[in-house]
Every structure is written in C-alpha cells, then in structure tokens.
Amino acid sequence: MISCNELTSPERELWDTFPEGQAVDLRAGEPEQDQVIDGGRWGPERTVRAGVVAALLLGANAGQRVRWRQATTTTPVACS
C-alpha cells in the first residue's frame, strides 16, 4: 500500500485532481521532448507508479477517472 507521504510530485498532482476528474498535463511543452515514443526516457517529473493508478482505480481517493497527458508508468498494471 502506498502512503500519501510517499507520493512524488506528479503522483500527488494526479491524486489531488482525481476526484474532480481533471486532467494532469505532464508535457514538457516542447514537441521534441513530448514524443510518446521517447516515454521510456522521461524522468521522475513525468512518471507515475502503477500502484498509485491502481489505488485510485480501486477507490483509494474517491473520484471519477484517471486522466493524464504525457506520462509513463514504471510498472505494468494488472487488472483482474
């Protein structure tokens, strides 16, 4: 279980905006840095752990949906 005080900055932003269903935009703002194909090279400022996404989807912070732009997860999410 992930504690709220363990959240990184982009995870906290996603966590806080999740209940309102607002999008979290993690784009760098420069087209050459925002290529999805380069997502594996993005740093921690654009990374959200799959466990955080799973916790949100399982009701840890009541909300509507996960919405982000230009982010990558560090581990796969297993949905069953």
All heavy atoms as a GROMACS GRO file, in nm:
protein
  609
    1MET      N    1   0.085  -0.118   0.000
    1MET     CA    2   0.000   0.000   0.000
    1MET      C    3   0.090   0.124   0.000
    1MET      O    4   0.185   0.132   0.075
    1MET     CB    5  -0.091  -0.002   0.122
    1MET     CG    6  -0.180   0.119   0.134
    1MET     SD    7  -0.311   0.130   0.015
    1MET     CE    8  -0.444   0.053   0.099
    2ILE      N    9   0.056   0.218  -0.083
    2ILE     CA   10   0.133   0.342  -0.094
    2ILE      C   11   0.074   0.446  -0.001
    2ILE      O   12  -0.046   0.472  -0.002
    2ILE     CB   13   0.133   0.392  -0.240
    2ILE    CG1   14   0.204   0.291  -0.329
    2ILE    CG2   15   0.198   0.528  -0.250
    2ILE    CD1   16   0.192   0.321  -0.476
    3SER      N   17   0.160   0.506   0.079
    3SER     CA   18   0.119   0.610   0.171
    3SER      C   19   0.119   0.745   0.099
    3SER      O   20   0.200   0.769   0.010
    3SER     CB   21   0.216   0.613   0.289
    3SER     OG   22   0.210   0.734   0.357
    4CYS      N   23   0.031   0.834   0.138
    4CYS     CA   24   0.023   0.967   0.075
    4CYS      C   25   0.153   1.045   0.087
    4CYS      O   26   0.188   1.121  -0.002
    4CYS     CB   27  -0.092   1.047   0.134
    4CYS     SG   28  -0.253   0.991   0.080
    5ASN      N   29   0.226   1.026   0.195
    5ASN     CA   30   0.352   1.100   0.210
    5ASN      C   31   0.464   1.040   0.127
    5ASN      O   32   0.574   1.093   0.125
    5ASN     CB   33   0.392   1.114   0.357
    5ASN     CG   34   0.406   0.982   0.428
    5ASN    OD1   35   0.380   0.877   0.372
    5ASN    ND2   36   0.446   0.987   0.553
    6GLU      N   37   0.440   0.928   0.057
    6GLU     CA   38   0.538   0.868  -0.033
    6GLU      C   39   0.517   0.909  -0.179
    6GLU      O   40   0.594   0.869  -0.265
    6GLU     CB   41   0.530   0.716  -0.026
    6GLU     CG   42   0.564   0.655   0.107
    6GLU     CD   43   0.544   0.505   0.106
    6GLU    OE1   44   0.431   0.460   0.081
    6GLU    OE2   45   0.642   0.434   0.130
    7LEU      N   46   0.413   0.987  -0.206
    7LEU     CA   47   0.382   1.024  -0.344
    7LEU      C   48   0.483   1.124  -0.399
    7LEU      O   49   0.523   1.218  -0.330
    7LEU     CB   50   0.242   1.085  -0.352
    7LEU     CG   51   0.125   0.993  -0.316
    7LEU    CD1   52  -0.006   1.071  -0.319
    7LEU    CD2   53   0.118   0.874  -0.408
    8THR      N   54   0.521   1.104  -0.524
    8THR     CA   55   0.606   1.201  -0.592
    8THR      C   56   0.520   1.319  -0.635
    8THR      O   57   0.397   1.314  -0.626
    8THR     CB   58   0.671   1.137  -0.716
    8THR    OG1   59   0.568   1.105  -0.810
    8THR    CG2   60   0.752   1.013  -0.680
    9SER      N   61   0.582   1.422  -0.685
    9SER     CA   62   0.508   1.541  -0.726
    9SER      C   63   0.401   1.511  -0.833
    9SER      O   64   0.285   1.551  -0.816
    9SER     CB   65   0.605   1.648  -0.775
    9SER     OG   66   0.536   1.763  -0.815
   10PRO      N   67   0.433   1.439  -0.943
   10PRO     CA   68   0.328   1.410  -1.040
   10PRO      C   69   0.221   1.316  -0.986
   10PRO      O   70   0.103   1.327  -1.020
   10PRO     CB   71   0.401   1.350  -1.160
   10PRO     CG   72   0.535   1.312  -1.112
   10PRO     CD   73   0.564   1.397  -0.992
   11GLU      N   74   0.261   1.224  -0.898
   11GLU     CA   75   0.162   1.134  -0.836
   11GLU      C   76   0.068   1.212  -0.747
   11GLU      O   77  -0.053   1.190  -0.747
   11GLU     CB   78   0.233   1.025  -0.756
   11GLU     CG   79   0.308   0.926  -0.843
   11GLU     CD   80   0.397   0.833  -0.766
   11GLU    OE1   81   0.426   0.856  -0.646
   11GLU    OE2   82   0.442   0.734  -0.827
   12ARG      N   83   0.121   1.306  -0.671
   12ARG     CA   84   0.038   1.388  -0.583
   12ARG      C   85  -0.060   1.472  -0.664
   12ARG      O   86  -0.176   1.487  -0.629
   12ARG     CB   87   0.128   1.479  -0.496
   12ARG     CG   88   0.054   1.584  -0.415
   12ARG     CD   89  -0.054   1.530  -0.327
   12ARG     NE   90   0.002   1.464  -0.211
   12ARG     CZ   91  -0.073   1.410  -0.116
   12ARG    NH1   92  -0.203   1.414  -0.122
   12ARG    NH2   93  -0.016   1.350  -0.015
   13GLU      N   94  -0.010   1.526  -0.776
   13GLU     CA   95  -0.098   1.606  -0.862
   13GLU      C   96  -0.212   1.521  -0.916
   13GLU      O   97  -0.328   1.562  -0.915
   13GLU     CB   98  -0.017   1.666  -0.977
   13GLU     CG   99  -0.094   1.766  -1.058
   13GLU     CD  100  -0.009   1.834  -1.163
   13GLU    OE1  101   0.113   1.814  -1.168
   13GLU    OE2  102  -0.069   1.909  -1.243
   14LEU      N  103  -0.181   1.399  -0.961
   14LEU     CA  104  -0.285   1.308  -1.009
   14LEU      C  105  -0.381   1.272  -0.897
   14LEU      O  106  -0.503   1.274  -0.914
   14LEU     CB  107  -0.221   1.182  -1.068
   14LEU     CG  108  -0.317   1.078  -1.124
   14LEU    CD1  109  -0.395   1.134  -1.243
   14LEU    CD2  110  -0.242   0.952  -1.165
   15TRP      N  111  -0.328   1.242  -0.779
   15TRP     CA  112  -0.408   1.205  -0.663
   15TRP      C  113  -0.504   1.318  -0.625
   15TRP      O  114  -0.622   1.294  -0.599
   15TRP     CB  115  -0.315   1.174  -0.546
   15TRP     CG  116  -0.383   1.112  -0.427
   15TRP    CD1  117  -0.447   1.178  -0.326
   15TRP    CD2  118  -0.394   0.974  -0.400
   15TRP    NE1  119  -0.496   1.089  -0.236
   15TRP    CE2  120  -0.465   0.962  -0.278
   15TRP    CE3  121  -0.350   0.859  -0.464
   15TRP    CZ2  122  -0.493   0.839  -0.221
   15TRP    CZ3  123  -0.378   0.736  -0.406
   15TRP    CH2  124  -0.450   0.728  -0.286
   16ASP      N  125  -0.453   1.440  -0.623
   16ASP     CA  126  -0.534   1.554  -0.580
   16ASP      C  127  -0.641   1.594  -0.681
   16ASP      O  128  -0.747   1.643  -0.644
   16ASP     CB  129  -0.446   1.675  -0.549
   16ASP     CG  130  -0.362   1.656  -0.423
   16ASP    OD1  131  -0.393   1.566  -0.343
   16ASP    OD2  132  -0.264   1.731  -0.407
   17THR      N  133  -0.613   1.575  -0.809
   17THR     CA  134  -0.710   1.614  -0.912
   17THR      C  135  -0.806   1.502  -0.949
   17THR      O  136  -0.908   1.527  -1.012
   17THR     CB  137  -0.640   1.664  -1.039
   17THR    OG1  138  -0.560   1.559  -1.092
   17THR    CG2  139  -0.555   1.786  -1.012
   18PHE      N  140  -0.776   1.380  -0.908
   18PHE     CA  141  -0.857   1.265  -0.944
   18PHE      C  142  -1.005   1.279  -0.907
   18PHE      O  143  -1.092   1.251  -0.990
   18PHE     CB  144  -0.798   1.138  -0.881
   18PHE     CG  145  -0.873   1.013  -0.912
   18PHE    CD1  146  -0.868   0.957  -1.039
   18PHE    CD2  147  -0.950   0.951  -0.816
   18PHE    CE1  148  -0.937   0.841  -1.069
   18PHE    CE2  149  -1.020   0.834  -0.844
   18PHE     CZ  150  -1.013   0.780  -0.972
   19PRO      N  151  -1.040   1.322  -0.786
   19PRO     CA  152  -1.182   1.329  -0.750
   19PRO      C  153  -1.264   1.421  -0.841
   19PRO      O  154  -1.383   1.399  -0.860
   19PRO     CB  155  -1.181   1.382  -0.606
   19PRO     CG  156  -1.048   1.341  -0.553
   19PRO     CD  157  -0.955   1.352  -0.671
   20GLU      N  158  -1.201   1.523  -0.898
   20GLU     CA  159  -1.274   1.614  -0.986
   20GLU      C  160  -1.271   1.569  -1.132
   20GLU      O  161  -1.334   1.629  -1.217
   20GLU     CB  162  -1.215   1.756  -0.977
   20GLU     CG  163  -1.241   1.824  -0.845
   20GLU     CD  164  -1.141   1.783  -0.738
   20GLU    OE1  165  -1.024   1.761  -0.771
   20GLU    OE2  166  -1.182   1.770  -0.621
   21GLY      N  167  -1.192   1.467  -1.162
   21GLY     CA  168  -1.182   1.419  -1.299
   21GLY      C  169  -1.102   1.511  -1.390
   21GLY      O  170  -1.112   1.504  -1.512
   22GLN      N  171  -1.022   1.599  -1.332
   22GLN     CA  172  -0.941   1.691  -1.411
   22GLN      C  173  -0.820   1.619  -1.468
   22GLN      O  174  -0.768   1.526  -1.408
   22GLN     CB  175  -0.895   1.809  -1.326
   22GLN     CG  176  -1.008   1.894  -1.276
   22GLN     CD  177  -0.957   2.005  -1.184
   22GLN    OE1  178  -0.838   2.023  -1.166
   22GLN    NE2  179  -1.050   2.080  -1.126
   23ALA      N  180  -0.774   1.664  -1.583
   23ALA     CA  181  -0.655   1.606  -1.645
   23ALA      C  182  -0.529   1.662  -1.581
   23ALA      O  183  -0.524   1.777  -1.541
   23ALA     CB  184  -0.654   1.636  -1.795
   24VAL      N  185  -0.427   1.578  -1.570
   24VAL     CA  186  -0.295   1.619  -1.525
   24VAL      C  187  -0.207   1.622  -1.650
   24VAL      O  188  -0.190   1.521  -1.716
   24VAL     CB  189  -0.239   1.520  -1.420
   24VAL    CG1  190  -0.095   1.555  -1.386
   24VAL    CG2  191  -0.326   1.522  -1.296
   25ASP      N  192  -0.153   1.736  -1.681
   25ASP     CA  193  -0.073   1.754  -1.802
   25ASP      C  194   0.074   1.757  -1.764
   25ASP      O  195   0.122   1.852  -1.702
   25ASP     CB  196  -0.113   1.884  -1.872
   25ASP     CG  197  -0.050   1.899  -2.008
   25ASP    OD1  198   0.042   1.822  -2.042
   25ASP    OD2  199  -0.093   1.989  -2.082
   26LEU      N  200   0.146   1.652  -1.800
   26LEU     CA  201   0.288   1.641  -1.766
   26LEU      C  202   0.377   1.666  -1.887
   26LEU      O  203   0.495   1.634  -1.885
   26LEU     CB  204   0.316   1.504  -1.705
   26LEU     CG  205   0.240   1.473  -1.576
   26LEU    CD1  206   0.267   1.331  -1.530
   26LEU    CD2  207   0.275   1.572  -1.467
   27ARG      N  208   0.320   1.725  -1.990
   27ARG     CA  209   0.402   1.755  -2.108
   27ARG      C  210   0.509   1.858  -2.075
   27ARG      O  211   0.489   1.946  -1.991
   27ARG     CB  212   0.314   1.809  -2.222
   27ARG     CG  213   0.222   1.703  -2.280
   27ARG     CD  214   0.137   1.760  -2.388
   27ARG     NE  215   0.033   1.844  -2.326
   27ARG     CZ  216  -0.070   1.894  -2.391
   27ARG    NH1  217  -0.084   1.872  -2.521
   27ARG    NH2  218  -0.160   1.967  -2.329
   28ALA      N  219   0.621   1.848  -2.145
   28ALA     CA  220   0.731   1.943  -2.127
   28ALA      C  221   0.702   2.074  -2.198
   28ALA      O  222   0.758   2.177  -2.164
   28ALA     CB  223   0.861   1.883  -2.180
   29GLY      N  224   0.616   2.070  -2.297
   29GLY     CA  225   0.581   2.192  -2.371
   29GLY      C  226   0.665   2.214  -2.494
   29GLY      O  227   0.650   2.315  -2.562
   30GLU      N  228   0.754   2.121  -2.522
   30GLU     CA  229   0.837   2.129  -2.642
   30GLU      C  230   0.814   2.002  -2.722
   30GLU      O  231   0.839   1.892  -2.671
   30GLU     CB  232   0.984   2.144  -2.605
   30GLU     CG  233   1.013   2.272  -2.529
   30GLU     CD  234   1.159   2.286  -2.492
   30GLU    OE1  235   1.245   2.236  -2.567
   30GLU    OE2  236   1.186   2.347  -2.388
   31PRO      N  237   0.766   2.014  -2.846
   31PRO     CA  238   0.729   1.895  -2.924
   31PRO      C  239   0.836   1.786  -2.929
   31PRO      O  240   0.803   1.668  -2.918
   31PRO     CB  241   0.702   1.951  -3.064
   31PRO     CG  242   0.661   2.093  -3.039
   31PRO     CD  243   0.743   2.138  -2.920
   32GLU      N  244   0.962   1.823  -2.939
   32GLU     CA  245   1.067   1.721  -2.948
   32GLU      C  246   1.085   1.646  -2.816
   32GLU      O  247   1.134   1.534  -2.814
   32GLU     CB  248   1.200   1.779  -2.995
   32GLU     CG  249   1.259   1.886  -2.906
   32GLU     CD  250   1.204   2.026  -2.930
   32GLU    OE1  251   1.126   2.048  -3.024
   32GLU    OE2  252   1.238   2.116  -2.851
   33GLN      N  253   1.044   1.704  -2.704
   33GLN     CA  254   1.053   1.638  -2.574
   33GLN      C  255   0.925   1.564  -2.538
   33GLN      O  256   0.922   1.490  -2.440
   33GLN     CB  257   1.085   1.740  -2.466
   33GLN     CG  258   1.223   1.798  -2.477
   33GLN     CD  259   1.250   1.898  -2.365
   33GLN    OE1  260   1.165   1.924  -2.280
   33GLN    NE2  261   1.369   1.952  -2.365
   34ASP      N  262   0.819   1.587  -2.614
   34ASP     CA  263   0.690   1.527  -2.583
   34ASP      C  264   0.653   1.410  -2.673
   34ASP      O  265   0.537   1.370  -2.677
   34ASP     CB  266   0.580   1.635  -2.589
   34ASP     CG  267   0.590   1.732  -2.474
   34ASP    OD1  268   0.641   1.695  -2.367
   34ASP    OD2  269   0.546   1.848  -2.491
   35GLN      N  270   0.749   1.355  -2.744
   35GLN     CA  271   0.723   1.241  -2.831
   35GLN      C  272   0.695   1.117  -2.745
   35GLN      O  273   0.779   1.077  -2.665
   35GLN     CB  274   0.842   1.214  -2.923
   35GLN     CG  275   0.873   1.328  -3.017
   35GLN     CD  276   0.760   1.351  -3.117
   35GLN    OE1  277   0.702   1.256  -3.169
   35GLN    NE2  278   0.730   1.475  -3.143
   36VAL      N  279   0.578   1.058  -2.762
   36VAL     CA  280   0.538   0.943  -2.682
   36VAL      C  281   0.638   0.828  -2.699
   36VAL      O  282   0.666   0.754  -2.605
   36VAL     CB  283   0.395   0.898  -2.719
   36VAL    CG1  284   0.357   0.771  -2.646
   36VAL    CG2  285   0.296   1.010  -2.686
   37ILE      N  286   0.694   0.814  -2.816
   37ILE     CA  287   0.790   0.707  -2.841
   37ILE      C  288   0.911   0.716  -2.749
   37ILE      O  289   0.979   0.618  -2.721
   37ILE     CB  290   0.832   0.702  -2.989
   37ILE    CG1  291   0.895   0.568  -3.020
   37ILE    CG2  292   0.923   0.818  -3.024
   37ILE    CD1  293   0.889   0.530  -3.165
   38ASP      N  294   0.939   0.835  -2.696
   38ASP     CA  295   1.052   0.856  -2.605
   38ASP      C  296   1.011   0.844  -2.458
   38ASP      O  297   1.090   0.874  -2.369
   38ASP     CB  298   1.114   0.994  -2.628
   38ASP     CG  299   1.179   1.004  -2.765
   38ASP    OD1  300   1.231   0.902  -2.813
   38ASP    OD2  301   1.177   1.114  -2.824
   39GLY      N  302   0.890   0.800  -2.431
   39GLY     CA  303   0.839   0.791  -2.294
   39GLY      C  304   0.927   0.715  -2.198
   39GLY      O  305   0.934   0.746  -2.080
   40GLY      N  306   0.999   0.614  -2.247
   40GLY     CA  307   1.087   0.536  -2.162
   40GLY      C  308   1.205   0.616  -2.110
   40GLY      O  309   1.271   0.576  -2.015
   41ARG      N  310   1.230   0.731  -2.168
   41ARG     CA  311   1.342   0.817  -2.126
   41ARG      C  312   1.296   0.935  -2.041
   41ARG      O  313   1.379   1.015  -1.999
   41ARG     CB  314   1.417   0.868  -2.250
   41ARG     CG  315   1.490   0.758  -2.321
   41ARG     CD  316   1.574   0.815  -2.433
   41ARG     NE  317   1.541   0.735  -2.551
   41ARG     CZ  318   1.536   0.780  -2.673
   41ARG    NH1  319   1.561   0.905  -2.700
   41ARG    NH2  320   1.505   0.700  -2.772
   42TRP      N  321   1.168   0.948  -2.020
   42TRP     CA  322   1.119   1.059  -1.938
   42TRP      C  323   1.162   1.036  -1.794
   42TRP      O  324   1.169   0.924  -1.745
   42TRP     CB  325   0.968   1.071  -1.946
   42TRP     CG  326   0.918   1.112  -2.082
   42TRP    CD1  327   0.991   1.171  -2.182
   42TRP    CD2  328   0.787   1.096  -2.132
   42TRP    NE1  329   0.910   1.195  -2.291
   42TRP    CE2  330   0.784   1.149  -2.264
   42TRP    CE3  331   0.671   1.043  -2.082
   42TRP    CZ2  332   0.670   1.150  -2.343
   42TRP    CZ3  333   0.556   1.044  -2.160
   42TRP    CH2  334   0.557   1.098  -2.289
   43GLY      N  335   1.186   1.143  -1.723
   43GLY     CA  336   1.234   1.135  -1.586
   43GLY      C  337   1.121   1.126  -1.483
   43GLY      O  338   1.003   1.114  -1.518
   44PRO      N  339   1.157   1.135  -1.356
   44PRO     CA  340   1.059   1.122  -1.248
   44PRO      C  341   0.954   1.231  -1.248
   44PRO      O  342   0.845   1.213  -1.192
   44PRO     CB  343   1.144   1.127  -1.121
   44PRO     CG  344   1.273   1.188  -1.162
   44PRO     CD  345   1.292   1.155  -1.308
   45GLU      N  346   0.982   1.344  -1.312
   45GLU     CA  347   0.884   1.452  -1.318
   45GLU      C  348   0.766   1.417  -1.409
   45GLU      O  349   0.665   1.487  -1.410
   45GLU     CB  350   0.949   1.583  -1.364
   45GLU     CG  351   0.990   1.587  -1.509
   45GLU     CD  352   1.119   1.511  -1.542
   45GLU    OE1  353   1.184   1.457  -1.451
   45GLU    OE2  354   1.153   1.506  -1.660
   46ARG      N  355   0.778   1.305  -1.484
   46ARG     CA  356   0.671   1.261  -1.573
   46ARG      C  357   0.637   1.114  -1.552
   46ARG      O  358   0.586   1.048  -1.640
   46ARG     CB  359   0.714   1.282  -1.718
   46ARG     CG  360   0.732   1.428  -1.751
   46ARG     CD  361   0.786   1.448  -1.888
   46ARG     NE  362   0.682   1.436  -1.988
   46ARG     CZ  363   0.701   1.461  -2.117
   46ARG    NH1  364   0.819   1.498  -2.161
   46ARG    NH2  365   0.601   1.449  -2.201
   47THR      N  366   0.668   1.063  -1.433
   47THR     CA  367   0.648   0.921  -1.404
   47THR      C  368   0.548   0.904  -1.290
   47THR      O  369   0.556   0.972  -1.189
   47THR     CB  370   0.782   0.856  -1.367
   47THR    OG1  371   0.873   0.874  -1.475
   47THR    CG2  372   0.766   0.708  -1.340
   48VAL      N  373   0.455   0.810  -1.310
   48VAL     CA  374   0.356   0.776  -1.208
   48VAL      C  375   0.363   0.626  -1.187
   48VAL      O  376   0.354   0.549  -1.284
   48VAL     CB  377   0.214   0.818  -1.253
   48VAL    CG1  378   0.111   0.774  -1.151
   48VAL    CG2  379   0.207   0.969  -1.275
   49ARG      N  380   0.381   0.583  -1.065
   49ARG     CA  381   0.386   0.439  -1.036
   49ARG      C  382   0.250   0.376  -1.061
   49ARG      O  383   0.146   0.433  -1.028
   49ARG     CB  384   0.430   0.414  -0.892
   49ARG     CG  385   0.577   0.448  -0.868
   49ARG     CD  386   0.614   0.436  -0.724
   49ARG     NE  387   0.556   0.550  -0.653
   49ARG     CZ  388   0.554   0.562  -0.522
   49ARG    NH1  389   0.605   0.468  -0.445
   49ARG    NH2  390   0.500   0.669  -0.466
   50ALA      N  391   0.253   0.257  -1.119
   50ALA     CA  392   0.130   0.185  -1.148
   50ALA      C  393   0.048   0.160  -1.022
   50ALA      O  394  -0.075   0.161  -1.026
   50ALA     CB  395   0.162   0.053  -1.218
   51GLY      N  396   0.116   0.142  -0.910
   51GLY     CA  397   0.044   0.120  -0.784
   51GLY      C  398  -0.042   0.238  -0.744
   51GLY      O  399  -0.148   0.221  -0.682
   52VAL      N  400   0.001   0.358  -0.779
   52VAL     CA  401  -0.078   0.478  -0.750
   52VAL      C  402  -0.204   0.478  -0.837
   52VAL      O  403  -0.315   0.505  -0.788
   52VAL     CB  404   0.005   0.606  -0.772
   52VAL    CG1  405  -0.081   0.731  -0.757
   52VAL    CG2  406   0.123   0.610  -0.676
   53VAL      N  407  -0.187   0.448  -0.965
   53VAL     CA  408  -0.302   0.442  -1.056
   53VAL      C  409  -0.399   0.334  -1.009
   53VAL      O  410  -0.520   0.356  -1.002
   53VAL     CB  411  -0.256   0.416  -1.201
   53VAL    CG1  412  -0.375   0.401  -1.293
   53VAL    CG2  413  -0.164   0.528  -1.248
   54ALA      N  414  -0.346   0.216  -0.975
   54ALA     CA  415  -0.431   0.106  -0.928
   54ALA      C  416  -0.507   0.147  -0.802
   54ALA      O  417  -0.627   0.119  -0.790
   54ALA     CB  418  -0.346  -0.018  -0.903
   55ALA      N  419  -0.438   0.212  -0.707
   55ALA     CA  420  -0.505   0.255  -0.583
   55ALA      C  421  -0.620   0.350  -0.613
   55ALA      O  422  -0.729   0.338  -0.556
   55ALA     CB  423  -0.404   0.321  -0.490
   56LEU      N  424  -0.599   0.443  -0.706
   56LEU     CA  425  -0.705   0.536  -0.743
   56LEU      C  426  -0.823   0.462  -0.806
   56LEU      O  427  -0.938   0.488  -0.773
   56LEU     CB  428  -0.652   0.643  -0.839
   56LEU     CG  429  -0.559   0.746  -0.775
   56LEU    CD1  430  -0.493   0.832  -0.882
   56LEU    CD2  431  -0.634   0.834  -0.676
   57LEU      N  432  -0.792   0.371  -0.897
   57LEU     CA  433  -0.898   0.297  -0.964
   57LEU      C  434  -0.976   0.205  -0.869
   57LEU      O  435  -1.092   0.174  -0.894
   57LEU     CB  436  -0.841   0.215  -1.080
   57LEU     CG  437  -0.782   0.298  -1.195
   57LEU    CD1  438  -0.715   0.207  -1.296
   57LEU    CD2  439  -0.892   0.382  -1.262
   58LEU      N  440  -0.910   0.164  -0.761
   58LEU     CA  441  -0.975   0.077  -0.663
   58LEU      C  442  -1.044   0.155  -0.551
   58LEU      O  443  -1.092   0.098  -0.455
   58LEU     CB  444  -0.873  -0.020  -0.605
   58LEU     CG  445  -0.821  -0.124  -0.705
   58LEU    CD1  446  -0.705  -0.203  -0.646
   58LEU    CD2  447  -0.933  -0.216  -0.749
   59GLY      N  448  -1.048   0.289  -0.564
   59GLY     CA  449  -1.127   0.369  -0.471
   59GLY      C  450  -1.051   0.435  -0.357
   59GLY      O  451  -1.113   0.481  -0.261
   60ALA      N  452  -0.919   0.441  -0.362
   60ALA     CA  453  -0.841   0.499  -0.252
   60ALA      C  454  -0.869   0.649  -0.234
   60ALA      O  455  -0.858   0.700  -0.125
   60ALA     CB  456  -0.692   0.477  -0.275
   61ASN      N  457  -0.904   0.717  -0.340
   61ASN     CA  458  -0.937   0.860  -0.332
   61ASN      C  459  -1.058   0.879  -0.424
   61ASN      O  460  -1.041   0.902  -0.542
   61ASN     CB  461  -0.819   0.947  -0.376
   61ASN     CG  462  -0.841   1.095  -0.350
   61ASN    OD1  463  -0.931   1.132  -0.278
   61ASN    ND2  464  -0.758   1.178  -0.408
   62ALA      N  465  -1.176   0.866  -0.368
   62ALA     CA  466  -1.299   0.863  -0.447
   62ALA      C  467  -1.298   0.965  -0.560
   62ALA      O  468  -1.273   1.082  -0.538
   62ALA     CB  469  -1.419   0.886  -0.357
   63GLY      N  470  -1.321   0.916  -0.678
   63GLY     CA  471  -1.319   1.005  -0.792
   63GLY      C  472  -1.385   0.945  -0.914
   63GLY      O  473  -1.451   0.843  -0.906
   64GLN      N  474  -1.362   1.006  -1.027
   64GLN     CA  475  -1.430   0.970  -1.149
   64GLN      C  476  -1.344   0.885  -1.241
   64GLN      O  477  -1.383   0.778  -1.282
   64GLN     CB  478  -1.472   1.096  -1.224
   64GLN     CG  479  -1.565   1.183  -1.142
   64GLN     CD  480  -1.593   1.314  -1.213
   64GLN    OE1  481  -1.546   1.340  -1.322
   64GLN    NE2  482  -1.673   1.397  -1.151
   65ARG      N  483  -1.224   0.934  -1.275
   65ARG     CA  484  -1.140   0.864  -1.371
   65ARG      C  485  -0.997   0.917  -1.366
   65ARG      O  486  -0.973   1.026  -1.318
   65ARG     CB  487  -1.195   0.880  -1.512
   65ARG     CG  488  -1.209   1.024  -1.552
   65ARG     CD  489  -1.282   1.038  -1.681
   65ARG     NE  490  -1.318   1.178  -1.699
   65ARG     CZ  491  -1.380   1.226  -1.800
   65ARG    NH1  492  -1.416   1.145  -1.897
   65ARG    NH2  493  -1.409   1.352  -1.810
   66VAL      N  494  -0.905   0.837  -1.414
   66VAL     CA  495  -0.766   0.879  -1.424
   66VAL      C  496  -0.747   0.945  -1.559
   66VAL      O  497  -0.779   0.887  -1.662
   66VAL     CB  498  -0.670   0.758  -1.411
   66VAL    CG1  499  -0.527   0.799  -1.440
   66VAL    CG2  500  -0.682   0.696  -1.273
   67ARG      N  501  -0.698   1.068  -1.558
   67ARG     CA  502  -0.674   1.142  -1.683
   67ARG      C  503  -0.539   1.209  -1.673
   67ARG      O  504  -0.518   1.291  -1.586
   67ARG     CB  505  -0.782   1.248  -1.704
   67ARG     CG  506  -0.920   1.193  -1.722
   67ARG     CD  507  -1.020   1.302  -1.741
   67ARG     NE  508  -0.990   1.375  -1.864
   67ARG     CZ  509  -1.028   1.500  -1.888
   67ARG    NH1  510  -1.094   1.567  -1.798
   67ARG    NH2  511  -0.998   1.558  -2.001
   68TRP      N  512  -0.448   1.172  -1.763
   68TRP     CA  513  -0.321   1.242  -1.768
   68TRP      C  514  -0.274   1.252  -1.911
   68TRP      O  515  -0.315   1.177  -1.998
   68TRP     CB  516  -0.214   1.180  -1.679
   68TRP     CG  517  -0.160   1.047  -1.721
   68TRP    CD1  518  -0.104   1.016  -1.841
   68TRP    CD2  519  -0.156   0.929  -1.644
   68TRP    NE1  520  -0.064   0.886  -1.843
   68TRP    CE2  521  -0.095   0.830  -1.723
   68TRP    CE3  522  -0.196   0.896  -1.516
   68TRP    CZ2  523  -0.074   0.701  -1.678
   68TRP    CZ3  524  -0.175   0.768  -1.474
   68TRP    CH2  525  -0.116   0.673  -1.552
   69ARG      N  526  -0.186   1.344  -1.933
   69ARG     CA  527  -0.128   1.364  -2.065
   69ARG      C  528   0.023   1.354  -2.052
   69ARG      O  529   0.082   1.415  -1.964
   69ARG     CB  530  -0.164   1.501  -2.120
   69ARG     CG  531  -0.311   1.515  -2.149
   69ARG     CD  532  -0.340   1.651  -2.215
   69ARG     NE  533  -0.481   1.663  -2.240
   69ARG     CZ  534  -0.564   1.737  -2.168
   69ARG    NH1  535  -0.518   1.809  -2.069
   69ARG    NH2  536  -0.692   1.742  -2.199
   70GLN      N  537   0.083   1.276  -2.141
   70GLN     CA  538   0.228   1.266  -2.150
   70GLN      C  539   0.292   1.219  -2.019
   70GLN      O  540   0.379   1.283  -1.964
   70GLN     CB  541   0.289   1.398  -2.194
   70GLN     CG  542   0.241   1.446  -2.328
   70GLN     CD  543   0.301   1.366  -2.442
   70GLN    OE1  544   0.415   1.329  -2.439
   70GLN    NE2  545   0.220   1.340  -2.544
   71ALA      N  546   0.249   1.105  -1.971
   71ALA     CA  547   0.310   1.044  -1.853
   71ALA      C  548   0.337   0.898  -1.884
   71ALA      O  549   0.282   0.843  -1.978
   71ALA     CB  550   0.216   1.055  -1.732
   72THR      N  551   0.420   0.838  -1.804
   72THR     CA  552   0.451   0.697  -1.820
   72THR      C  553   0.439   0.630  -1.683
   72THR      O  554   0.454   0.697  -1.581
   72THR     CB  555   0.593   0.677  -1.879
   72THR    OG1  556   0.614   0.539  -1.903
   72THR    CG2  557   0.701   0.729  -1.788
   73THR      N  558   0.408   0.501  -1.681
   73THR     CA  559   0.406   0.427  -1.556
   73THR      C  560   0.534   0.345  -1.547
   73THR      O  561   0.592   0.308  -1.648
   73THR     CB  562   0.283   0.334  -1.544
   73THR    OG1  563   0.284   0.244  -1.654
   73THR    CG2  564   0.155   0.413  -1.541
   74THR      N  565   0.575   0.316  -1.425
   74THR     CA  566   0.701   0.245  -1.406
   74THR      C  567   0.683   0.094  -1.407
   74THR      O  568   0.779   0.022  -1.424
   74THR     CB  569   0.767   0.286  -1.273
   74THR    OG1  570   0.674   0.264  -1.167
   74THR    CG2  571   0.807   0.433  -1.278
   75THR      N  572   0.563   0.047  -1.383
   75THR     CA  573   0.535  -0.097  -1.381
   75THR      C  574   0.403  -0.122  -1.449
   75THR      O  575   0.317  -0.034  -1.456
   75THR     CB  576   0.527  -0.148  -1.237
   75THR    OG1  577   0.430  -0.070  -1.165
   75THR    CG2  578   0.661  -0.142  -1.165
   76PRO      N  579   0.382  -0.243  -1.501
   76PRO     CA  580   0.253  -0.272  -1.564
   76PRO      C  581   0.140  -0.276  -1.461
   76PRO      O  582   0.164  -0.303  -1.344
   76PRO     CB  583   0.273  -0.409  -1.628
   76PRO     CG  584   0.402  -0.460  -1.581
   76PRO     CD  585   0.475  -0.352  -1.508
   77VAL      N  586   0.020  -0.247  -1.505
   77VAL     CA  587  -0.097  -0.255  -1.420
   77VAL      C  588  -0.172  -0.382  -1.457
   77VAL      O  589  -0.209  -0.401  -1.572
   77VAL     CB  590  -0.189  -0.132  -1.440
   77VAL    CG1  591  -0.313  -0.145  -1.353
   77VAL    CG2  592  -0.115  -0.004  -1.410
   78ALA      N  593  -0.191  -0.470  -1.360
   78ALA     CA  594  -0.265  -0.593  -1.384
   78ALA      C  595  -0.409  -0.573  -1.336
   78ALA      O  596  -0.432  -0.548  -1.219
   78ALA     CB  597  -0.200  -0.710  -1.309
   79CYS      N  598  -0.501  -0.580  -1.426
   79CYS     CA  599  -0.643  -0.564  -1.392
   79CYS      C  600  -0.710  -0.701  -1.403
   79CYS      O  601  -0.706  -0.765  -1.506
   79CYS     CB  602  -0.710  -0.466  -1.487
   79CYS     SG  603  -0.639  -0.302  -1.480
   80SER      N  604  -0.768  -0.743  -1.292
   80SER     CA  605  -0.839  -0.872  -1.296
   80SER      C  606  -0.960  -0.868  -1.207
   80SER      O  607  -0.979  -0.780  -1.132
   80SER     CB  608  -0.744  -0.985  -1.253
   80SER     OG  609  -0.689  -0.960  -1.127
   0.00000   0.00000   0.00000
